[in-house]
Amino acid sequence: MDLTHIAYCGVDCAACADYESGKCPDCRHSRWPDEDPCMPIACCQQKGIDCCGRCDIFPCPDMAAFYEESEGHRAARKRMLTLRGQGTGT
């Protein structure tokens, strides 16, 4: 799966209103300005993985509410589950 435009959490940046409005930067290609990155970025970077779907404990309790917030977030969870199903986990 090509993760070029997929955030660490699995969200498709091109389809994200927060990205389109400038509220959320493209986490793979930019740095978070003067603040800590969101939890999935920090967690994935700490574990040395490129997305939540590669984590041994995905889906984790810390991301459960996030993946229920919107249709886009539910699609992100499904995307990460698909990635795991491809046998490309950690």
Rosetta constraint file for C-alpha pairs under 8 A:
AtomPair CA 1 CA 83 HARMONIC 6.83 0.50
AtomPair CA 2 CA 6 HARMONIC 7.95 0.50
AtomPair CA 3 CA 7 HARMONIC 7.52 0.50
AtomPair CA 4 CA 28 HARMONIC 7.54 0.50
AtomPair CA 5 CA 12 HARMONIC 6.19 0.50
AtomPair CA 5 CA 13 HARMONIC 5.79 0.50
AtomPair CA 5 CA 14 HARMONIC 7.06 0.50
AtomPair CA 5 CA 26 HARMONIC 7.83 0.50
AtomPair CA 5 CA 28 HARMONIC 7.72 0.50
AtomPair CA 6 CA 10 HARMONIC 5.57 0.50
AtomPair CA 6 CA 11 HARMONIC 5.61 0.50
AtomPair CA 6 CA 12 HARMONIC 4.71 0.50
AtomPair CA 6 CA 13 HARMONIC 5.87 0.50
AtomPair CA 7 CA 11 HARMONIC 5.22 0.50
AtomPair CA 7 CA 12 HARMONIC 6.44 0.50
AtomPair CA 7 CA 13 HARMONIC 6.41 0.50
AtomPair CA 7 CA 26 HARMONIC 7.13 0.50
AtomPair CA 7 CA 27 HARMONIC 6.11 0.50
AtomPair CA 7 CA 28 HARMONIC 6.64 0.50
AtomPair CA 7 CA 51 HARMONIC 7.28 0.50
AtomPair CA 8 CA 27 HARMONIC 7.33 0.50
AtomPair CA 8 CA 28 HARMONIC 7.63 0.50
AtomPair CA 8 CA 40 HARMONIC 6.15 0.50
AtomPair CA 8 CA 41 HARMONIC 5.86 0.50
AtomPair CA 8 CA 44 HARMONIC 7.08 0.50
AtomPair CA 8 CA 50 HARMONIC 6.31 0.50
AtomPair CA 8 CA 51 HARMONIC 4.14 0.50
AtomPair CA 8 CA 52 HARMONIC 5.95 0.50
AtomPair CA 9 CA 40 HARMONIC 5.78 0.50
AtomPair CA 9 CA 41 HARMONIC 7.58 0.50
AtomPair CA 9 CA 51 HARMONIC 6.05 0.50
AtomPair CA 9 CA 52 HARMONIC 5.45 0.50
AtomPair CA 9 CA 53 HARMONIC 7.85 0.50
AtomPair CA 9 CA 76 HARMONIC 6.81 0.50
AtomPair CA 9 CA 77 HARMONIC 7.77 0.50
AtomPair CA 9 CA 80 HARMONIC 7.88 0.50
AtomPair CA 10 CA 51 HARMONIC 6.87 0.50
AtomPair CA 10 CA 52 HARMONIC 7.05 0.50
AtomPair CA 10 CA 53 HARMONIC 7.62 0.50
AtomPair CA 10 CA 73 HARMONIC 7.87 0.50
AtomPair CA 10 CA 76 HARMONIC 4.33 0.50
AtomPair CA 10 CA 77 HARMONIC 6.44 0.50
AtomPair CA 10 CA 79 HARMONIC 6.22 0.50
AtomPair CA 10 CA 80 HARMONIC 5.86 0.50
AtomPair CA 11 CA 15 HARMONIC 7.99 0.50
AtomPair CA 11 CA 16 HARMONIC 7.23 0.50
AtomPair CA 11 CA 72 HARMONIC 6.77 0.50
AtomPair CA 11 CA 73 HARMONIC 6.32 0.50
AtomPair CA 11 CA 75 HARMONIC 7.37 0.50
AtomPair CA 11 CA 76 HARMONIC 4.65 0.50
AtomPair CA 12 CA 16 HARMONIC 6.43 0.50
AtomPair CA 12 CA 72 HARMONIC 7.90 0.50
AtomPair CA 12 CA 76 HARMONIC 7.09 0.50
AtomPair CA 13 CA 19 HARMONIC 6.11 0.50
AtomPair CA 13 CA 26 HARMONIC 6.75 0.50
AtomPair CA 14 CA 19 HARMONIC 7.33 0.50
AtomPair CA 14 CA 20 HARMONIC 7.38 0.50
AtomPair CA 15 CA 20 HARMONIC 7.90 0.50
AtomPair CA 15 CA 72 HARMONIC 7.78 0.50
AtomPair CA 16 CA 20 HARMONIC 6.26 0.50
AtomPair CA 16 CA 72 HARMONIC 7.33 0.50
AtomPair CA 17 CA 21 HARMONIC 6.03 0.50
AtomPair CA 18 CA 22 HARMONIC 6.18 0.50
AtomPair CA 18 CA 23 HARMONIC 4.98 0.50
AtomPair CA 18 CA 24 HARMONIC 5.27 0.50
AtomPair CA 19 CA 23 HARMONIC 5.92 0.50
AtomPair CA 19 CA 24 HARMONIC 4.74 0.50
AtomPair CA 19 CA 25 HARMONIC 5.89 0.50
AtomPair CA 19 CA 26 HARMONIC 6.90 0.50
AtomPair CA 25 CA 30 HARMONIC 6.58 0.50
AtomPair CA 25 CA 31 HARMONIC 7.60 0.50
AtomPair CA 25 CA 32 HARMONIC 6.86 0.50
AtomPair CA 26 CA 30 HARMONIC 5.85 0.50
AtomPair CA 27 CA 31 HARMONIC 6.75 0.50
AtomPair CA 27 CA 32 HARMONIC 7.48 0.50
AtomPair CA 27 CA 41 HARMONIC 7.39 0.50
AtomPair CA 32 CA 36 HARMONIC 6.83 0.50
AtomPair CA 32 CA 37 HARMONIC 5.83 0.50
AtomPair CA 37 CA 41 HARMONIC 6.04 0.50
AtomPair CA 37 CA 42 HARMONIC 6.05 0.50
AtomPair CA 38 CA 42 HARMONIC 6.43 0.50
AtomPair CA 39 CA 43 HARMONIC 5.93 0.50
AtomPair CA 40 CA 44 HARMONIC 5.91 0.50
AtomPair CA 40 CA 51 HARMONIC 7.91 0.50
AtomPair CA 40 CA 52 HARMONIC 6.94 0.50
AtomPair CA 41 CA 45 HARMONIC 5.98 0.50
AtomPair CA 42 CA 46 HARMONIC 6.02 0.50
AtomPair CA 43 CA 47 HARMONIC 6.23 0.50
AtomPair CA 44 CA 48 HARMONIC 5.90 0.50
AtomPair CA 44 CA 49 HARMONIC 5.13 0.50
AtomPair CA 44 CA 50 HARMONIC 6.27 0.50
AtomPair CA 44 CA 51 HARMONIC 6.10 0.50
AtomPair CA 44 CA 52 HARMONIC 6.56 0.50
AtomPair CA 44 CA 55 HARMONIC 7.88 0.50
AtomPair CA 45 CA 49 HARMONIC 6.23 0.50
AtomPair CA 45 CA 50 HARMONIC 7.39 0.50
AtomPair CA 49 CA 54 HARMONIC 6.38 0.50
AtomPair CA 49 CA 55 HARMONIC 7.16 0.50
AtomPair CA 49 CA 90 HARMONIC 7.83 0.50
AtomPair CA 50 CA 54 HARMONIC 7.09 0.50
AtomPair CA 51 CA 55 HARMONIC 7.40 0.50
AtomPair CA 51 CA 80 HARMONIC 7.94 0.50
AtomPair CA 52 CA 58 HARMONIC 6.43 0.50
AtomPair CA 52 CA 59 HARMONIC 7.73 0.50
AtomPair CA 52 CA 80 HARMONIC 6.81 0.50
AtomPair CA 53 CA 58 HARMONIC 6.07 0.50
AtomPair CA 53 CA 59 HARMONIC 7.62 0.50
AtomPair CA 53 CA 80 HARMONIC 4.40 0.50
AtomPair CA 53 CA 81 HARMONIC 6.34 0.50
AtomPair CA 53 CA 83 HARMONIC 6.19 0.50
AtomPair CA 53 CA 84 HARMONIC 5.86 0.50
AtomPair CA 53 CA 89 HARMONIC 6.85 0.50
AtomPair CA 54 CA 58 HARMONIC 7.43 0.50
AtomPair CA 54 CA 80 HARMONIC 7.95 0.50
AtomPair CA 54 CA 83 HARMONIC 7.76 0.50
AtomPair CA 54 CA 84 HARMONIC 6.70 0.50
AtomPair CA 54 CA 88 HARMONIC 7.07 0.50
AtomPair CA 54 CA 89 HARMONIC 4.37 0.50
AtomPair CA 54 CA 90 HARMONIC 5.25 0.50
AtomPair CA 55 CA 89 HARMONIC 6.79 0.50
AtomPair CA 55 CA 90 HARMONIC 6.27 0.50
AtomPair CA 56 CA 89 HARMONIC 7.37 0.50
AtomPair CA 56 CA 90 HARMONIC 6.49 0.50
AtomPair CA 59 CA 63 HARMONIC 7.00 0.50
AtomPair CA 59 CA 64 HARMONIC 7.17 0.50
AtomPair CA 59 CA 77 HARMONIC 7.93 0.50
AtomPair CA 60 CA 64 HARMONIC 6.54 0.50
AtomPair CA 63 CA 67 HARMONIC 6.29 0.50
AtomPair CA 64 CA 68 HARMONIC 6.69 0.50
AtomPair CA 65 CA 69 HARMONIC 6.43 0.50
AtomPair CA 66 CA 73 HARMONIC 6.72 0.50
AtomPair CA 67 CA 73 HARMONIC 4.78 0.50
AtomPair CA 67 CA 74 HARMONIC 5.12 0.50
AtomPair CA 67 CA 76 HARMONIC 7.24 0.50
AtomPair CA 67 CA 77 HARMONIC 6.00 0.50
AtomPair CA 68 CA 73 HARMONIC 6.46 0.50
AtomPair CA 68 CA 74 HARMONIC 5.92 0.50
AtomPair CA 69 CA 73 HARMONIC 6.29 0.50
AtomPair CA 69 CA 74 HARMONIC 7.58 0.50
AtomPair CA 70 CA 74 HARMONIC 6.27 0.50
AtomPair CA 71 CA 75 HARMONIC 6.14 0.50
AtomPair CA 72 CA 76 HARMONIC 6.23 0.50
AtomPair CA 73 CA 77 HARMONIC 6.34 0.50
AtomPair CA 74 CA 78 HARMONIC 6.29 0.50
AtomPair CA 75 CA 79 HARMONIC 6.04 0.50
AtomPair CA 76 CA 80 HARMONIC 6.25 0.50
AtomPair CA 77 CA 81 HARMONIC 6.16 0.50
AtomPair CA 78 CA 82 HARMONIC 6.08 0.50
AtomPair CA 79 CA 83 HARMONIC 6.27 0.50
AtomPair CA 80 CA 84 HARMONIC 6.34 0.50
AtomPair CA 81 CA 85 HARMONIC 6.22 0.50
AtomPair CA 82 CA 86 HARMONIC 6.46 0.50
AtomPair CA 83 CA 87 HARMONIC 7.29 0.50
AtomPair CA 83 CA 88 HARMONIC 6.57 0.50
AtomPair CA 83 CA 89 HARMONIC 7.49 0.50
AtomPair CA 84 CA 88 HARMONIC 5.85 0.50
AtomPair CA 84 CA 89 HARMONIC 5.38 0.50
